Amino acid sequence: GMCRDDDLQLLSMLSGCARADVLRLLADERVAATARRVSDAFLFGDMVVRFHAPGDVLIEEGDRSGSMLFVLAGELLVSHEQRRYSVSHGEPVGYLSLITNYPSLLGVVAKRNTCVGVVSNAVFGRVLSGATGLPLLQLLARRLLASVSRLARQIDFGLDWVHMRGGSVLFREGAASNDLYVILSGRLRSAIKGTKHGKLENDGEFGQGESVGEFSVFTDTPMTSTVYAIRDSELVAMPKTLITALSLRLPAVAIQISRITAQRSLQRMKKLRSKKIVENLRTVAVLPITTDAPVEQFCQQLHEALEHIGPSTVLYKAAVVRQLGKEAFLKIGQYRLTAWLEELELNHRLVLYCCDAVNSSWTQRCIRHADLILTVGLAAHPQPAVSELERSLLRARTAARKELVLLHRPNAALPSRTYVWLQARPWISATHHVRLDYTIGKLFGP
């Protein structure tokens, strides 16, 4: 049901009180009952009612608290870059950050004495998994559409959102293309037919924020390579017709796209000359292939070494549960988990995924999100047979490079018997020998 008029009048009266008076009134059972009724009307008792004086900061830009506010009485002032606007009774604020799990783009302060209902991250997750989840999302979607410009809506209508599973082909060499693709998350690999037996040879990889297909779109020529997904990837496809329409309406857009295309072509040529095909790695999965492999210790030391290169982070299943709750691994929480992982990729030079020692749902997700997979075992293991976890890796839908890391004791001699490991693992692209107590980057060669 909806809030009663006398409830809203009482809340309005409260929001005009001084802070000390509010605290005194909140102790009154009638006031507490009113707050409960208002809360029940929106989110079935899970919303916390709070009062704020003019100038109080409720949300700061970049805030990660992950809360949504409903204005029950009073008025809030919202700021985004140079734009400012007011939000009054019945309107939600902060929902986009809550849905996507990205830092807040808005700053929110109380314009006058204001009463708000606060919906936390955890509560929002529970509500979405219940019967009221869909109506709440529809309400927020309508609010979001109303705040977007007409041109932005038209562009969004013209774009196609593409989800690719690892190993699936985006387009093949020689095919016609009418779309430019931008990688939102994931990783793609480009391959051309080699001179020997016509087999495909890798000639480049593309990560988050990069584009593919633009050269063929602008030159109206067939695709020069086959492009496929290394791991699960999200792309946005921009049709040639949309690019043409934008160029006519906004010539500066056409100039910028042409500039980006030229820069990408130049970078690609430099990459081919240097033969540096694999770069811009963003995610690495660390997978134990022997049950006694200390992968957590390895991940921690690797993380510490990578910090000298740039910001990095290491993810364990327990850390994800602490951040997003157990709902993150349910179907209803998949979008928020994916958005959170994408944000980590944006904010870090490298993200390490520490897999479980079994083929769990977390291990499967680590594999699907990896640009590179490090399989870790103890070099002294007497029987380096292929493990069940490795077999499940080969069945997974991923085309990521797989490299072998063999861990040695601090006083171990120079590596030997590497061929025994490699004979049973023809899918390994490179091998690294590491002494655990040494700097993790101290490799002894392939």
N, C-alpha and C positions, 0 to 999 in steps of 0.2 A: 504493500500500500504506500500512499504518499504521506508526507509529513502533514500534520494538521496545522491550521492557521495559527492557533493559539501557541503551538510549539514554536513556530517561526517567530511569532511576536515576542515570546519569552527569550528566545535566543538573541533577537535583535536588541532587547533590553539589556541582556547580559553583555553583549559585545560593546555596549556603550559605557559599561562600568569601568572603574579603575581596576588595576591588576589585583590589589589587595581585596577589593570588594568581590571580584570574580572568584578568588580562592575561598572567600567566606561563603559565597552563594553555592559553590560547587559541593560544599558539605551538606547543603540542604537536600533532603531525599527527593523532594518534588523536582528540583533542578536536575538531579542525577537521573531520575526517571525520564525526564524530557530528553536528555542527551541520549539515553538508551533507545527511546522511540525513534529519534532522528537517525541513529545509527542503524536500527533495525530496518528502517524504510529503504536504506541504500544497500547495505552489505551485511545484513543479518547479524548484527552485533559485533562485527569484526572491525568497524571503523572507530578510530579514536577521535573524540571531539576535543579541540584545543581552541584557546582564545589568545588573540595577539593584539598588542597595542600598535598605534601608528609608528612606522619606521622599523618594526621588527622584521628581520630577514628570515624568510621561510625556506627559500631555496637559493643557492648561489650557482652561478654558471660553473659547469664542470663538476657539480655535486654528484656523488655516487650513492647517495642514501637510498635512491630507488623508491621514492614515495610519491603517491598521487594525492592531490588535494581537491576536495569539494568545498566550494564556498557556501556555507550555510547561512551566514549573515555578514554584512559588511562589504568590504571591497579590497581587492588586491591589485597592486601595480606590477605588471609583468614587463621585463625588458629583454630584448634580444638584439645585440649589436646596437644600431642606432635607433631601433624602433621601440616604442613604448605604448602599451595599451592597458586598459583596466578590465578586470574580471569581477563580475558580481554574482549575486545569489544564484545557486543552482548550476554553476559552470565548473567543469573539472580543469585542473592545471597539473602539468607534469606527467601526463599519461604516456606521452611518446617515449620519454626516457624509461618509464616503468615497463612498457611493452618490449622495447628493443634492448633494454639493459645497457644502453649507452649513457655516458655522462650527460647531465642536463645541459641543454642549450640555452636555458632561460634563467634569468634572475627574478626572484619573486619576493616582494616586500608588502607588508600591510599598509594600505593607503589610509585607512582609518581603523578604529576598533573593529576587529573582525573575528568571526567564529568560523573555523574550518573543520572538516572531517578529514582525517589522515588515513590513507590506505597504504599499508606497508608492502614491501616486496613479497614477503611470505604470504600475507593475506591475499594479495592479488593472484598469486599462483594457485592457492586453494580455491578461490572463487572461479577461476577459469576452468578448473577441472570439474566444477559442479554444474547444476542445471541452469544457473543464471549467467554462466560464462559467455555464451553467445550473445544474449541481449546486451551485456555490458560492452563487449567488443564492438557491436553494431553502433551503440551510442557513441563510443570514442571514435569510430571510423567516420561517422557523420560530422563530428566536431572537427576532425582533422581535415576532411575535404572542404569544409566551409572556410578554413583558414588558408587554403592553398590558392594561388592565383590561377586565373583561367588559362594562361599560357602554360603554366607548369602542369595543369591537368591535361591539356592537349598533348604535351610532350609525353607525359606518362601514358596516355592512351595509345600513342604511336609506338612506344617501346614494347618489346617482348622480353619477358623474364624467363631465362632458360636455366633449368637444373640439369646437370650432367653427372652421371655416375662414373666412378673411376673406370677407365678403360674404354668408355664410349667415344665414338668419333663425332667431331663437330662438323667437319667437311673434309673431302678428299682432294688430293692433287688433281688438277685439271677440271674440277667442278666449277660451275658458275656461282657467283655469290652476289647477293643484293643486300647483305647485312654487314655492319661493322659490329664487332663484339668487344665489350669491355668486361674484364674479369673483376667481379665483386669479391669473390673469395674462391680459394682453391688454386689449382695449377694446371696449365696445359702444356703439351709438348708438340713441337712441330717436327715432322719427318719428311724426307724426300727420297725418291727412288734412287738407290745407288747404282753405280756402273757395273757392279758385280752381281749378276743373277737378278737384278732388279729388286733386291731387298731394301726395305726402308732403313734409312740412316738418320739418326737424330741430328737436327741442325739448330735447335734452340728450345728454350723453355720460357714460359710466361707466367708471371705471378700476379698477385693482387694489384689492381690499379692499371695494369697494362692492357693493351688492346691487340686484337688480331683481325685480319681480313680487310683492314683499311686500304691497303695498297691496291688490292683487286677491285674494291668498290670505287675508288677514285680514278683508276686507270681503265676501268671497265674491261679487265682481262681475267682469264680463269685463275683459280687458286694455284699458287706455285708450290704448295706443300700440303701434306695431310696433317691435320691438327686433331689431337684427341686429349681427353682428360686424364691426367696422372692420378688425380684423386677426386673425390666428390667436389664439384665446383658449382658456383652460382655465377651466371653471366647475365648481362643485359645486352639485347640485340637492338641496334639502331638501324632501321631500314634505310635504304638509299633515298626513298621517297621522302622520309622525314628529314634527312640531311639536306635534301634539295629545298624543301619547304622552309626550313630554318635559315638556309643561306639567303633565300629571297627576302625573308622578313627581317633577319638579323645578320647582315653581311659580316659583322665582326666575329660571329660564331664560325662561319665558313673559313675565315682567315685563321682563326685559332686552331680549328681541326686540321687544316692544311699544314700549319706549323708543327703540330704534334706529330702528324704523319711523317713529315720530313725528318724530324728528330728521331723518331722510332726507326726509320729506315737506316739512318746514319749509325745509330747504336747497334742495329742488327749487323751491319757490314763490319763494324769494328769487332763485334763479338765473333763473327765467323773468321775474321783474320787471326784473332788471338786464339781460336779454337777453344774458347772458354764457353762451352755450351750450357753448363749448369751454374747458375748464379741466382742471386735474389731468393735464396732459400728462406722460408719463413717458419716452417714447422718441421720438427724432427721427432719421430717416434723411436723410443728405446725399448726394444723387445728382448726379454731374456730367453735364451734358447737352451740353457741348462738350468735346472731347478735351483742350483746353489749360486747362480750368478747374482752378485750384489748390485742390482740395477739402480736401486735408490741411492746408494753411495756413489755410484758412477755418475748418475744424473746430477747429483748435488755438486760433485767436483767439476763436471763439465760446465754446469751453470756458472760456477765461480770463475772458471777460466774465460767463459764467453763474455762475462761482464766487462772484461778489459777491452773487448772489441766494440760493444754496444749494449744497450739495455736488453736483457733476456729474462725469461721466467721458466720455471719448471712446474708442470701440472701433475698432480696426483689425484686419484679418484676422490679421496677424502676431502681435498681442498675444494673440489667442485661441489660436493654435497654441502660443505660449510657455506659456500658462497650463494648457491642457488636452491638448496634444499633437495630432498630426495625426488621431488617432482621433476627435476631436470632430466632424469632418465626415463620418465614416462612420456607417452606420445604428446600430451598436452604441453609439456615443458621443452619440447625439441627446439621450437623457434627461439626461445629465450636462451637456451644453451648455445645454439649455433651463433646467435648474435653476440653473446658474451665472448665466445672463442674468437670470432672475427674481430672484436674490439681488441682483444689481447694481441692478435697479429698486427693490428694497426699501430699499437703503442709500443711494440717490442721489436727489436731486430731479429730475434729468434725465439720461438716457443718450443720447449721440450715437453713431449708427452711421455710420461713414465707408465708403461703398460703393466698390467697385472701379469702374474706368472701363469695364468690360465686364460683360456679364450673367452673372457667375459665380455659383456656388452661394452664396458669401458675400453678394453683392449681393442675390440672391433672398431670403435669410434676413433681411437688413437691412430689405427692403421689407415682408416679412411681419410683422416685429416692430415696425413704426413706427406711432405714434399720429399723427404728422405727417411729411410728406415734403417736404423742401426740395430743389428741383431748381435746380442752380447752373450758371450760364453766364457767359461774359465779355460784358459789355455792348457792347464794341467789335467783336464778331464780325460779319464782313460778311454772312454767310448764316445767319441764325438759324432754319434749317429744323429740323423735328422729327427728332431723332436716333433711331437704332435702339434705344438704351437706353431712350428715352422710350416707344417703341412697346411694348417688353417690359414697361415699368411699367404701361401700360394693360391689358395682358393678364394681369397678376398678380392674384391673388385678395386684393385689399385695397380697402377703402373709405375709407382715410385721406385727409384733406385734403392737397391738393398745392399748394404755394406756390412762386413763382418768385423766385430771388435772382439779381440781375444785379450782377456785380462790376465796379468802375471803378478806373482808375488813381488814385493819390493826388491828381494835379493835374487831374482831369477836371472838366469843366463840369457844370452841372445836367443831370439825366437827360433824354434825349429818345429818340424812336423806340420807346418801350415798346410801343406798339400793334402794331408789326411782330411782336414776340414773342408777344403775346397773341392776335392774329388766328389764329395756327396752333395755339393751345393753349387751347381753350375750357374745359378741365378745371381750369385754374388758379384758385384761390380768392382769392389775394392776391399782390401783387408787392412786393419790397423791393429798393432800390438801396443798395449798400454800397461804400464806399471801403475798400480792404483795409488801409491803414495807419491808418485811423480806428478809434475804438471801434466794435466790431462792432454794437452796439445803435443806432448813429446811422443811422436810416432816413430816407429822403427821401420817404416816403409812397407810396401806391399809384399 
